[in-house]
Amino acid sequence: MVKANTYPLFTGLGVLTSEGAQPVVTLKVTLVGKTSVTVSAVTGPDESFKAHDITVDQKTARLEFKSADTTYRVRLFREPDGLWLSSFKTDLPVEALRSLAKEGDKINHPESLVAYALGDSAYIVGLVYANDSGRYVRTDGDWVGLSPTDETHQDMEAIFIDPEKAQAFIEQYDKNFVTVSDAEQYESAEPDTEDSESDNNSDE
């Protein structure tokens, strides 16, 4: 039996999208023969499509193909992908998203969102998101990377934000000053001890 020729269409972590479907993190997309497209997925099962109208845009690293009546697109990560990829449902820097998407049969989520307060202040003075890629402080509605040696929040009171309440808290934080008592309404009931220790020790 003659083995069909294969050709890589998209390699490395990407996002497969189609109308009305949950996005899928992909590891590799391959053309098998002339009409079969196989998708090696990180989230969800691997899939194979009988495809046509296959186009690859090298400049934007974007793949598009059709199968039956559905158009599929594979692209690089974008910051808004954090809304479905992160448990905190927030836009995130691309490097943070790539850290969340690890090779395997599911998404790994070693992440935390922590509000910080000074002992003598009634207000939250910092909001930091962290995962394996590093720490990011919320500044003017964006996440800005912190140096691994930054010790700004080291000795501050830490309030771990509940992932289920994170979107509302971030919106409030972006709009106005947030008091410590307000932040406590969004606090996680059971903070992840491992994440807490990792965040506090990251400056050592």
C-alpha positions as CSV (number, residue, x, y, z in Angstrom):
1,M,0.0,0.0,0.0
2,V,1.4,3.4,-1.0
3,K,1.5,5.8,1.9
4,A,0.0,9.2,1.1
5,N,2.3,12.2,1.0
6,T,2.1,14.6,3.9
7,Y,2.7,18.3,4.1
8,P,2.8,20.5,7.2
9,L,0.3,23.4,6.9
10,F,0.7,24.9,10.4
11,T,3.2,23.9,13.0
12,G,3.5,25.0,16.6
13,L,0.8,26.1,18.9
14,G,-2.2,27.7,17.2
15,V,-5.9,28.2,17.5
16,L,-8.5,26.4,15.4
17,T,-11.8,28.3,15.0
18,S,-15.1,27.7,13.2
19,E,-18.4,29.5,13.5
20,G,-20.4,28.4,16.5
21,A,-17.7,26.1,17.9
22,Q,-15.4,26.4,20.9
23,P,-11.9,27.3,19.8
24,V,-9.3,24.5,19.9
25,V,-5.6,24.8,20.7
26,T,-3.6,23.0,18.0
27,L,-0.1,21.6,17.9
28,K,0.1,20.7,14.2
29,V,-2.1,20.8,11.1
30,T,-1.1,18.5,8.2
31,L,-2.3,17.9,4.7
32,V,-2.4,14.2,3.9
33,G,-2.7,13.4,0.2
34,K,-4.6,16.2,-1.6
35,T,-7.8,16.5,0.3
36,S,-7.4,15.3,3.9
37,V,-6.4,17.7,6.7
38,T,-5.5,16.3,10.1
39,V,-5.4,18.4,13.2
40,S,-3.2,17.4,16.2
41,A,-5.0,19.1,19.1
42,V,-3.9,20.1,22.6
43,T,-7.5,20.7,23.8
44,G,-10.0,18.1,22.6
45,P,-9.4,15.1,20.4
46,D,-7.3,15.0,17.2
47,E,-9.5,15.4,14.1
48,S,-9.4,14.7,10.4
49,F,-11.3,16.6,7.7
50,K,-12.1,16.0,4.1
51,A,-11.0,19.5,3.0
52,H,-11.1,21.8,0.0
53,D,-10.2,25.4,-0.8
54,I,-7.1,25.2,1.4
55,T,-5.2,28.5,1.6
56,V,-2.1,29.5,3.7
57,D,-1.1,33.1,4.3
58,Q,2.6,33.0,5.1
59,K,2.7,36.7,6.1
60,T,0.0,36.4,8.8
61,A,0.7,32.7,9.6
62,R,-3.0,31.9,8.9
63,L,-4.5,28.8,7.5
64,E,-8.0,28.4,6.1
65,F,-9.8,25.5,4.7
66,K,-13.4,24.3,4.1
67,S,-15.0,21.0,5.0
68,A,-18.5,20.3,3.9
69,D,-20.3,23.7,4.6
70,T,-18.0,24.8,7.4
71,T,-15.0,27.2,7.1
72,Y,-12.1,26.5,9.5
73,R,-9.3,28.8,10.4
74,V,-6.0,28.2,12.2
75,R,-4.1,31.2,13.5
76,L,-1.6,32.3,16.1
77,F,-2.7,33.3,19.6
78,R,-4.2,36.7,20.3
79,E,-4.6,38.5,23.6
80,P,-8.4,38.0,23.7
81,D,-7.9,34.2,23.6
82,G,-7.4,34.6,27.4
83,L,-11.2,35.0,27.6
84,W,-11.7,31.3,26.9
85,L,-8.3,29.8,27.6
86,S,-7.6,31.3,31.1
87,S,-9.7,30.3,34.1
88,F,-9.7,34.1,35.0
89,K,-11.4,34.9,31.6
90,T,-9.3,38.0,30.8
91,D,-7.2,39.2,27.9
92,L,-3.6,38.1,28.4
93,P,-0.2,38.7,26.8
94,V,0.5,36.1,24.1
95,E,3.5,34.7,26.0
96,A,1.2,34.0,29.0
97,L,-1.3,32.2,26.7
98,R,1.4,30.1,25.2
99,S,2.5,29.1,28.7
100,L,-1.1,27.9,29.5
101,A,-1.3,25.8,26.3
102,K,1.0,22.9,27.0
103,E,1.4,19.7,24.9
104,G,-0.8,17.0,26.2
105,D,-4.5,16.0,26.4
106,K,-5.7,19.0,28.3
107,I,-4.8,22.6,29.2
108,N,-2.6,23.1,32.3
109,H,-3.7,26.1,34.4
110,P,-1.0,27.0,37.0
111,E,-2.2,30.6,37.3
112,S,-3.1,33.1,39.9
113,L,-4.6,36.6,40.2
114,V,-3.7,38.6,43.3
115,A,-4.7,42.0,44.6
116,Y,-2.2,43.7,46.8
117,A,-2.6,46.2,49.6
118,L,-0.2,48.1,51.9
119,G,-0.8,47.5,55.6
120,D,-1.7,51.2,56.3
121,S,-3.8,51.7,53.2
122,A,-7.5,51.2,52.7
123,Y,-7.0,50.7,48.9
124,I,-5.7,48.0,46.6
125,V,-2.4,49.3,45.2
126,G,-1.6,46.5,42.7
127,L,-3.2,43.6,40.7
128,V,-0.9,40.9,39.4
129,Y,-1.6,37.9,37.2
130,A,1.0,35.1,37.2
131,N,1.6,31.8,35.5
132,D,4.7,29.8,34.4
133,S,5.7,32.5,31.9
134,G,6.1,35.2,34.6
135,R,4.1,37.9,36.4
136,Y,2.1,40.8,34.9
137,V,0.9,43.8,36.7
138,R,-2.4,45.6,35.6
139,T,-1.6,49.0,34.4
140,D,-4.0,51.3,32.5
141,G,-6.2,48.4,31.4
142,D,-3.3,46.2,30.2
143,W,-1.1,43.5,31.6
144,V,2.6,44.7,31.8
145,G,5.3,42.2,32.4
146,L,7.3,42.4,35.7
147,S,11.0,41.7,36.0
148,P,11.7,38.4,37.8
149,T,13.6,40.4,40.3
150,D,10.8,43.0,41.0
151,E,10.0,43.1,44.7
152,T,7.3,45.7,44.7
153,H,4.6,43.5,46.1
154,Q,6.8,41.2,48.2
155,D,5.8,42.4,51.6
156,M,2.2,43.5,50.8
157,E,-1.0,41.9,51.9
158,A,-2.2,39.4,49.2
159,I,-5.8,38.8,48.4
160,F,-6.3,35.9,46.0
161,I,-9.1,36.6,43.5
162,D,-11.7,33.9,42.8
163,P,-11.5,32.9,39.1
164,E,-15.3,32.9,38.9
165,K,-15.4,36.6,40.1
166,A,-12.2,37.7,38.3
167,Q,-13.8,39.4,35.3
168,A,-16.0,41.6,37.5
169,F,-13.1,42.5,39.7
170,I,-10.8,43.4,36.9
171,E,-13.5,45.7,35.4
172,Q,-13.9,47.4,38.7
173,Y,-10.2,47.8,39.2
174,D,-9.8,49.3,35.7
175,K,-12.5,51.9,36.3
176,N,-11.8,53.2,39.8
177,F,-10.0,52.8,43.1
178,V,-10.8,49.5,44.8
179,T,-10.9,49.3,48.6
180,V,-9.5,46.3,50.5
181,S,-13.0,45.6,51.8
182,D,-14.3,45.6,48.3
183,A,-11.6,43.2,47.1
184,E,-12.4,40.8,49.9
185,Q,-15.8,40.3,48.3
186,Y,-14.0,38.8,45.3
187,E,-11.5,36.7,47.3
188,S,-11.1,33.0,46.6
189,A,-12.4,30.9,49.5
190,E,-9.5,28.5,49.2
191,P,-6.4,30.2,47.7
192,D,-4.0,27.8,45.9
193,T,-1.2,27.4,48.3
194,E,1.2,26.2,45.7
195,D,0.6,29.3,43.5
196,S,0.9,31.6,46.5
197,E,4.3,30.2,47.4
198,S,5.4,30.3,43.8
199,D,4.4,33.9,43.4
200,N,6.0,35.0,46.7
201,N,9.2,33.1,46.0
202,S,9.6,34.2,42.4
203,D,11.7,37.2,43.5
204,E,14.2,35.1,45.4
